Amino acid sequence: MGCGPSEMEMQEIQEEVNKSRLLRKLHLDHHTYKILMTTFLNINREHDHHVHYKEFLDFYGLRENYFSKMIFSRMDFGHKGTLDFEEYAVSVWDFLTLDLNTFVFHLYDNKDSGSISTAQFEELALGVYGVEHVGENRTLDRLIASKDHVGDGKMSFSEFCDVFKHNKSLQFPGYVIQNAFMEWNGGRELWEGRLRGQRIKKFGNKSIHEILNI
């Protein structure tokens, strides 16, 4: 990825970190900040401190599809169409300190209701199977219906995990995103080892919205 960010660019991003109420709440150490800053600046080829969707796709080697668009929109919690460093760092921390099932569930349960609707689950299937397969996978349809024990058109986290257990392909887009993020942001040992444990210890099962009040 070239020669990497300059010392001046790193200093400018550090100033943003010092002003960020959200980043302070996560209690990240300097080493982790430096990894995230370096990756953010390497993604941002325009050097304008805002990561654009195409830069994001190109850097991580992702295809432009429903799932990648949804991931980027979740990261863009300021709804600007680009990511500043605060949004990038918070999102990477959130995505990589959750196990795979919880990560994907939280993407779709964006209101922290503790459940996702069948319509939201169809969005997930759309991201995996494509438009032409939605409503045509009868095995998946029957499985979803069987897991909606209450019959209210909603799926709890445990029901969601049960569906994942029987349909591993539904996990694949989330796995690709987590794997790519880990590769370029410090590695599996950092996130699955130390930082995931720190999140559980400090914040339990709270979502990023509950942790940061955003």
C-alpha positions in Angstrom: 0.0 0.0 0.0 2.7 2.4 -0.9 5.0 4.1 1.6 2.2 4.6 4.1 0.9 7.8 5.8 3.3 10.7 6.6 4.1 11.7 10.2 2.0 14.9 9.6 -1.0 12.9 8.6 -0.7 10.7 11.7 -0.4 13.9 13.8 -3.6 15.3 12.3 -5.5 12.2 13.0 -4.2 12.1 16.5 -5.7 15.5 17.0 -9.0 14.2 15.9 -8.7 11.3 18.4 -8.0 13.8 21.2 -11.2 15.6 20.5 -13.4 12.5 20.1 -15.8 11.8 23.0 -16.7 8.5 21.4 -13.2 7.2 21.0 -12.3 8.1 24.6 -15.2 5.8 25.8 -13.6 2.8 24.2 -10.3 3.1 26.2 -8.1 1.9 23.3 -4.4 2.0 23.9 -1.9 4.0 21.7 -0.7 0.9 19.8 -4.3 0.0 18.7 -5.0 3.6 17.7 -1.8 3.7 15.6 -2.8 0.5 13.8 -6.3 1.9 13.0 -4.9 5.3 12.0 -2.3 3.8 9.6 -5.0 1.6 7.9 -7.4 4.5 7.7 -4.9 6.7 6.0 -3.8 4.0 3.6 -7.4 3.5 2.6 -7.9 7.2 2.0 -6.1 7.7 -1.3 -7.6 11.2 -1.7 -5.8 12.3 1.5 -8.9 14.3 2.6 -9.4 12.4 5.9 -12.7 10.9 4.6 -12.9 7.3 3.3 -15.1 7.0 0.3 -17.1 3.9 -0.6 -15.0 2.9 -3.6 -11.8 3.4 -1.6 -13.3 1.1 1.1 -14.1 -1.6 -1.5 -10.8 -1.4 -3.3 -8.7 -1.5 -0.2 -10.5 -4.5 1.4 -11.0 -6.3 -2.0 -14.8 -6.4 -1.6 -17.4 -6.6 -4.3 -20.0 -3.9 -4.6 -23.2 -5.7 -3.5 -26.0 -5.4 -1.1 -24.0 -6.5 2.0 -21.0 -4.3 1.3 -23.3 -1.3 0.9 -25.1 -2.1 4.1 -21.8 -2.5 6.0 -20.6 0.9 4.8 -23.9 2.6 5.7 -23.7 1.2 9.2 -20.2 2.5 9.6 -21.4 5.9 8.3 -23.4 6.8 11.4 -23.1 10.5 10.6 -24.9 9.8 7.3 -22.4 11.9 5.2 -21.7 9.2 2.6 -18.0 9.0 3.7 -16.2 7.8 6.8 -14.1 10.0 9.1 -11.5 8.4 11.4 -13.9 8.4 14.4 -16.5 6.4 12.4 -13.9 4.1 11.0 -12.2 3.3 14.3 -15.5 2.9 16.3 -16.9 0.6 13.6 -13.8 -1.6 13.3 -13.7 -1.9 17.1 -17.4 -2.9 17.2 -17.2 -5.4 14.3 -14.1 -7.1 15.5 -14.8 -7.4 19.2 -18.0 -9.4 18.6 -18.2 -13.0 17.6 -19.5 -13.7 14.1 -23.1 -14.5 15.0 -23.4 -11.4 17.3 -21.8 -9.2 14.7 -24.2 -10.1 12.0 -27.2 -10.0 14.3 -26.3 -6.5 15.5 -26.0 -5.3 11.9 -29.6 -6.1 11.3 -31.0 -5.3 14.8 -29.9 -1.7 14.4 -32.5 -0.5 16.9 -31.2 -2.9 19.7 -34.6 -4.5 20.1 -33.2 -7.9 20.8 -34.8 -9.4 17.8 -34.9 -9.1 14.0 -38.0 -9.2 11.8 -38.5 -11.8 9.1 -38.2 -8.9 6.6 -34.8 -8.0 8.0 -33.7 -11.6 7.8 -34.8 -11.6 4.2 -32.4 -8.7 3.7 -29.6 -11.0 5.0 -30.7 -13.7 2.6 -30.7 -11.1 -0.2 -27.1 -10.2 0.6 -26.1 -13.9 0.4 -28.2 -15.4 -2.3 -29.0 -12.4 -4.5 -32.3 -10.9 -5.6 -33.3 -13.8 -7.8 -33.2 -16.3 -4.9 -35.2 -14.4 -2.3 -38.5 -16.2 -1.7 -37.3 -19.2 -3.7 -35.2 -21.0 -1.1 -38.0 -23.2 0.3 -35.7 -24.9 2.8 -34.7 -21.6 4.2 -38.3 -20.3 4.3 -39.4 -23.4 6.3 -36.4 -23.1 8.6 -37.2 -19.4 9.4 -40.9 -20.2 10.0 -39.9 -23.1 12.3 -37.7 -20.8 14.4 -40.3 -18.1 14.8 -41.7 -19.9 17.9 -44.0 -17.1 19.0 -45.4 -16.5 15.5 -44.9 -12.7 15.7 -42.7 -12.4 12.6 -39.6 -11.8 14.7 -36.6 -13.8 15.5 -34.6 -13.7 18.8 -30.9 -14.0 19.0 -31.0 -17.6 20.0 -33.4 -18.4 17.1 -31.1 -16.5 14.8 -28.1 -18.5 15.9 -30.0 -21.7 15.3 -30.8 -20.7 11.7 -27.1 -19.9 11.2 -26.1 -23.3 12.6 -28.1 -25.0 9.8 -27.2 -22.5 7.0 -23.5 -21.8 7.2 -23.6 -19.9 3.9 -25.6 -17.1 5.7 -22.5 -16.5 7.8 -20.2 -16.1 4.8 -20.5 -12.3 4.1 -20.0 -11.5 7.7 -17.0 -13.8 7.9 -15.5 -12.1 4.8 -15.8 -8.6 6.4 -14.5 -9.7 9.8 -11.6 -11.5 8.2 -10.6 -8.6 5.9 -10.8 -6.1 8.8 -8.7 -8.3 11.1 -6.0 -8.8 8.4 -5.5 -5.1 7.9 -6.1 -3.8 11.5 -3.7 -5.7 13.7 -4.6 -9.3 13.3 -6.7 -12.0 14.9 -4.6 -12.3 18.1 -5.2 -8.6 18.9 -8.9 -8.6 18.4 -10.1 -12.1 19.3 -7.6 -12.4 22.1 -7.2 -9.1 24.1 -9.7 -6.6 22.8 -12.7 -8.9 22.6 -12.1 -9.9 26.2 -11.8 -6.3 27.3 -15.1 -5.4 25.6 -16.9 -8.2 27.5 -15.3 -7.3 30.8 -16.2 -3.5 30.5 -19.4 -3.5 28.5 -20.9 -7.0 28.7 -23.4 -7.7 25.9 -24.2 -4.0 25.2 -24.4 -2.9 21.6 -22.2 -0.1 20.2 -25.2 2.3 20.4 -25.8 1.5 24.0 -22.1 1.9 24.8 -21.6 5.2 23.1 -25.2 6.5 23.3 -25.4 7.1 19.5 
